[in-house]
Amino acid sequence: MALYIGKRIALMLLLLLGMSFIVFASLFLAPGDPAAMVAGASATEEDIAHVRIALGLDKPFLTQYGIYLKNLLTLNLGVSFTSRQPIAYELAVRLPYTLNLAAVSIIIAILIGLPAGIITALKRDTPVDSVLTTLSLVGVSIPNFWLGTLLILLFSVILRWLPSGGMTDFFWTPRGFSQVIMPAVALSTATVANFTRLGRSAMLEVLQSDYIRTANSKGLRAGTVIVIHALRNALIPLVTQFGTSFGLLLSGAIVTEQVFVVNGIGSYLVDAINKRNYPVVQSTVLLIAAMFILVNLVVDIIYCVIDPRIKYK
């Protein structure tokens, strides 16, 4: 296992290296001049040239990329073009709010999607199955920004129950829960639907297995058969879905944070793209990629806990 984890970490570093090159090259080739954005609308060509030299944008591509990699090795993410603050500090301030939103979304998906998938499998070809399956298809189809707008209109404007935006506390506090519940619901609809559909198919496959029929014939309680025998063996594809959903939630948070005015890394990334703040874009995309790869490594390790038959060499 230790050797496998070491190989995965080495592969993760190679993936991050490739990701850094792709992002750096795409931003280097993108139209627009970040020096002009930093210098301001009233700046002269001479002012823009001075800013370009100060930011190191006058150097060749490979030289800029080499400097960028050298700084990455020392965990120096650079300074934001617009705020002139260290990017590492700004990411550290905003990342907890994005993780707060993603965590609540995953919790909602597990608490709703997993039981719904089990129920649809147990109630196969019944009205309950039809209703929940239809709702899961609707959940996949609804854009989170549209649902978020409807939630704000209903619960903030009409009923005045919840704040319309902003996030200053975490979900385990009453104030934080009231701030995160609407964006988390809007963000988690597709994830809930995916858990429901995948849970249904996984449970149906397991429930038709010989050992489940044997457990039933031995007179075991239905709850014991479902939870102890069936659910554990159906968890492998669901854990895989968990790893995939994390990346989807991070990408969806970019839009959701804009709708609910959450000061997370999603809104930070969008603002940096609009202002051509290249160091911020590079660092934020690399951070999201690193988290996604790390979560998938954790998922592979969880496989061994769920199913001891899985061994990594």
N, C-alpha and C positions, 0 to 999 in steps of 0.2 A: 504493500500500500504506500509506504513512504517513497519508494522508487517511482511509483506511478504519479504521486502528487508532485514530486520533483520534476518529472517529465512534463506534466501539465503546466507547471509554473514556467518552465523554459519555453513551452509552446505559447503560453500567454504573453510572455515578453516579446516573442517574435511577432505575434499578432498585433500587439500594441505598437511595435516598431513599424510594421506595414501600415497600420492605421494612421500613425503620425505622418508618414510620408504622403499618403493619399490626401489627407486633410491639408497638409502644408502645401502640396502641389496644387490642389484645387483652389485654395485661397490665393496662392501666388498668381495663378492664371485668371482669377476672377476679374471682371471689369471694375473700374473705379480705383481711386487713389486714397488709401487711408490717411496719408500725410495731409491731403487737402481737407479731409474731414476733421483731423485733429487741429489743423491750423485755423480753421474757421472760414466762413464765407467771405470775410473782408480781407483775407490774407493775400499778399502778392505772391508772384511766382518765386521770388527770392525767399520769402518766408516759408513757403511750402518746401523749397529745396533744403533749407536749414532743418526743418522738421524731419524731412526724409532722411537726412544724414544722421540726425540725433537718434532716430528710431532704428537705424541700421537698414533701412529699406533701399538704400542705394547700392547695396552689395549684391553680387550674383546669387542665383537661387541656391546652389550647393553650399555656398558660404553661409548664407542665412540658415539653411537647414542644419548645417554642422553646428552652428552656434546654438540653435534651438535644442538639438540633441544633447549637447554638452550641458546646457542648463537643466535639461530634464534629469540627467544622471545625478545632479546635485539637488533635485526636487525644487529647482528654481523655475517657477512657471512664468516669471516675468512680471511686467507691470502693465496694467490696463492703459490703453491709449487715451481713453476719455477721463477716467477718474484719477489716474496716476497713482492708484493704490495697488499693492501686491495682489496678483490674481489668486494666489493660494489663500490669502485672507478672505477675499470676497467669496470664493467658493466655500470656504469653511463656514461662513456666515449663512449662506443660502442653502447648502446641501441638506442640513437637518430638516428643513421645511419640505423639501422634495421627498426625502425618505419618510417623513411623517405622513405625507399624502399617499405615497406608494404603499406604506405599511397598512394603513387603514383600508385601502382599496383591496389589497390581498386578503385581509381579514374578512371583509365583506364577501369576497369571491368564495372563500373557503366555507364560511358560515352559511351562505345561501346556495352556491353552486354545487358543492359536494352533496349535501342532503337532497337537493333537487335531482341530481344525477342518480342517486340511489333510489329515490322514489319512482322516477320514470322507468328505471330498470325493473323494479318490483311490480309496478303497475303497467307493464308493457301492454300496448294495444288497448288501453282503456281511455276514457275521457281525460283522466288526470295526466296520462302520458301525452296526449295530444295537446292539452293546454300548456303544459310546461315546455314541451318541445317547440311549440309555436312562440311562446314568450322568449325562449332562448334565441330563436331566429330573429325576433324583433330586437333583442338586446344587441346582437352582433351588428345589426343594420343601423342602429341609431347613432348618429355622430355625437361625440361627447360634448362638443361645444354647443350644439343645438339643445341637447338635454340640459346642459348647465344653464343656459339662458332661460329655459322654461322653469327650472328649479328656483332660480333667482326671482323670476316674475311671481311665482306662486308663494314661496316661503319667506321671501324678503320684502317684496313690494306689496302683495295682497294681504298675506297673513301676518307679516312682520314677526315671524318666529325666530328667524336666523339671520345673521349678518350676511350682507350681499357679497362680501369679499374681504381679503386680507387674512393674514395668519401670523399671530404673535405668540401663541402657546401650542403645546403638543396635545395629542388626542386624549391622554389620560387625565387631563384637567377638564372641568366643566366648560370653561371658556374655549379651550382648544378643541374640544369635541364639537361644540356648536360652530366653530369656524371651519372644521375639516369635513364634516359629514356630507355637505352638499357637493363639494368638488370630488370627494371620494366616491360618492354614489355615481356621479356623472362619469368619472374615469373608469369605474369598475364594471359597468354594464356589459361590455364585450367580454371581459374576463369571467364574469359570472356565467355568461352564456357558454363560453368555451369549456368551463369546468363542468357545466351541466351536460353538455353534449358528449364530452369525452368520458365523464363519469358514467353516463348511461351505457355507452358502448363497452367500456371496460367491465362494468358490472355484469352486463348481459353475457359477455364472453366467459367470465368466471363462473357465473351461476349455472352455466351449462356443462361445467366440468364434472368429471367422474367423482372427484373427492367431495364435491358439494352434495351430489346425490347420495354418496355414502354417509356423509354427516347427517343428512336429513333422514335417511333410513335407520340410523342409530337412535333416532328420537331426540336429537339435540334441539334445544330451543331455537326458534327462528332468529331471535336477536343474536344468539351466540354464533350461529352459522354465518349470518350476514357480517357482523362486526369482526369476529375473530378469524374466520376462515376466508370469507369472500373479499371483504374490504381490503385486507392487508395485501392480497395478491393483485388487487385492482389499483393499488396505489402507485405502481411503477409509472404508468403513463400519466397519472395525475401529477406526480412529482416532476416529470419532464415538462408538463404543461406549466407548472409553477415557475420553472426556470425561464421558459419562453415568455410567460406573462410578465415577468419582472421587466424584461426589455421593452415589451409593449407598453407597460405602465410608464416607464421612463420617457418613451417617445410621446405617449399620449399626454403626459404631464406638461409638455411644452405648450400645448394648446390650452389645456385646462387651467394652467397657471395664468395664462393671459386672460381668460374669461373671469376668473375669480380673484384676480390681482394678488396672486401669491408670489412672494419674493423668493422664489426658488431658482434652481439652476436652469429650469426651462425658460422662464421669462428672461433670465440673465443671458442665455444663449440667443434668444430672439433679438434682444436689444443689441447684443454685440454684432449680430449679422447685419442688422439695419444700419449700424454705424461703422461697419467694416472694421471692427475692433478685432483684428486677426489673432493676437495672442490669446484673447479670451475665448474665441471660437475654438481654437486648437486645443486649449487646455480643457474646456468643458466637454467637447466631443471625446477627447481621450479619457477623461474621467468616467463618462457614461459607458464607454467601451470597456474600461477596466472593471467597472462594477458588474456589467453584464457577464463578462468572462469569468469573474470570480464567483458569481452566483451559480453559473453552470458547473464550475468545479465542485462547489458545495453539493449541488444536486447529484453529481456522480458519486460522491462519498456517501450521501444518504441512501443511494441504491443498496449499498452493502449492509446498511443497518436494517432496511426493510426486508431484503432478501439475502440471507447469508450464503446462498448458492452463487451469488455474483462475486467473483474474485478478480482483482486487477493485478496483473503481473508486469 
